[in-house]
Amino acid sequence: MNLPPLALYIHIPWCAKKCPYCDFNSHNAPQAIPQDEYVAALLADLDQDLPLALGRPLRSIFFGGGTPSLFSPESIARILDGAAQRLAFAPGIEITLETNPGTVEHGPFAGYRNAGVNRISFGVQSFDDDALKRIGRIHDAAQAERAVKSAQDAGIENLNLDLMYALPQQTLAGALADVEKAISLQTPHLSHYQLTLEPNTQFAANPPPLPDEDSAWDMQETCQARLSAAGLAQYEVSAYARAGRECAHNLNYWNFGDYLGIGAGAHGKATYADSTVRRRWKIRAPRGYLEHAATARRIGGDDVIAPEQLPFEFMLNALRLNAGFAMADFAAHTGLPASAIDARLDSAIARGWLVRVNDHVCATDLGQRFLNDVIASFLPDKK
């Protein structure tokens, strides 16, 4: 089996304030974030994971969180310099930093660019101040707009805006107004996804009044059409981009590529030299991670994906892409023959969920609407 491309995910676990809908491994920041200690821990963690690279260069790096922009440009530079000393960077490597508009002083964007960051992802969520308050965000619309323009002024043109729809009390007009504002800022990438109530969050415990399912679907379809008309093509379930500005890091996920995950609670996927595919994750608690980052105790779990589970794992990613996947890629990335999914593929095609043209498979419009059901159809039979 050919080894897939390799990326690096770096998790910064602290936020200025945890949002009530968030189920990520994020924690309210202490008064003094231990940046130097955490940078050292990340690089020690990377040292332990280096054998998983198997000589492959990094195609992309993604700083996620939490709020990575709570770390200074100098700290980000030390992480990137340390990574470059340990692994080759592929030409044109994409390096993304997530940021919350409410936590960034606008001077550092040039510093992040000088550190090596060439893509910024803004957690805007909405340009409506009342909507932002209802979902517990700490920034307002004016701050978000200023942050985007400051990044552009600093020479970082490859920008993503995260927007959510079906927010508490949101109307179709409100969702569309958010999209219009995003278009006006001329960023080349937009992540647009529905607010959902995740377990173990404040919103799950005390649900806010959300639009009903039909209203949410209307918001999705209307906003999708507007984004398409503005030249932002949908290439993944919740991602839209101008030509050539698709997120390389996320494409690696959806194409079932490999990625190292360093940091508290970070997840990774690795194809081993014996062709087994494993998922590894790190312990979640920041303090425990800081104590054990240089040892095997940093690992929260390391599981082999059973061969019978691989079709589901592959589809969970590949079918998110509007373009779907090539059958040859399924074989190359899972080590399984096409015959392993022929029966389930034929069933999904018969239901009108998928279409297959020669060697290529993708979801139909119906399949995209019921994508969770499509993907679940590739789960192994219960014994």
Stockholm file with secondary structure:
# STOCKHOLM 1.0

chainA/1-383         MNLPPLALYIHIPWCAKKCPYCDFNSHNAPQAIPQDEYVAALLADLDQDLPLALGRPLRSIFFGGGTPSLFSPESIARILDGAAQRLAFAPGIEITLETNPGTVEHGPFAGYRNAGVNRISFGVQSFDDDALKRIGRIHDAAQAERAVKSAQDAGIENLNLDLMYALPQQTLAGALADVEKAISLQTPHLSHYQLTLEPNTQFAANPPPLPDEDSAWDMQETCQARLSAAGLAQYEVSAYARAGRECAHNLNYWNFGDYLGIGAGAHGKATYADSTVRRRWKIRAPRGYLEHAATARRIGGDDVIAPEQLPFEFMLNALRLNAGFAMADFAAHTGLPASAIDARLDSAIARGWLVRVNDHVCATDLGQRFLNDVIASFLPDKK
#=GR chainA/1-383 SS CCCCCEEEEEEECEESSCCTTCCSSCEECCSSCCHHHHHHHHHHHHHHHGGGGTTCCEEEEEEEESCGGGSCHHHHHHHHHHHHHHSCEEEEEEEEEEECTTTCCSTHHHHHHHHTCCEEEEEEECSCHHHHHHTTCSCCHHHHHHHHHHHHHTTCCCEEEEEEESCTTCCHHHHHHHHHHHHHTTCSEEEEEECCCCTTSHHHHSCCCCCCHHHHHHHHHHHHHHHHHTTCEEEETTEEECTTCSCHHHHHHHTTCEEEEESTTCEEEEECTTSCEEEEEECSCHHHHHHHTTSGGGEEEEEECCGGGHHHHHHHHHTTBTTCEEHHHHHHHHCCCGGGTHHHHHHHHHTTSEEEETTEEEECHHHHHTHHHHHHTTSCCCC
#=GC SS_cons         CCCCCEEEEEEECEESSCCTTCCSSCEECCSSCCHHHHHHHHHHHHHHHGGGGTTCCEEEEEEEESCGGGSCHHHHHHHHHHHHHHSCEEEEEEEEEEECTTTCCSTHHHHHHHHTCCEEEEEEECSCHHHHHHTTCSCCHHHHHHHHHHHHHTTCCCEEEEEEESCTTCCHHHHHHHHHHHHHTTCSEEEEEECCCCTTSHHHHSCCCCCCHHHHHHHHHHHHHHHHHTTCEEEETTEEECTTCSCHHHHHHHTTCEEEEESTTCEEEEECTTSCEEEEEECSCHHHHHHHTTSGGGEEEEEECCGGGHHHHHHHHHTTBTTCEEHHHHHHHHCCCGGGTHHHHHHHHHTTSEEEETTEEEECHHHHHTHHHHHHTTSCCCC
//
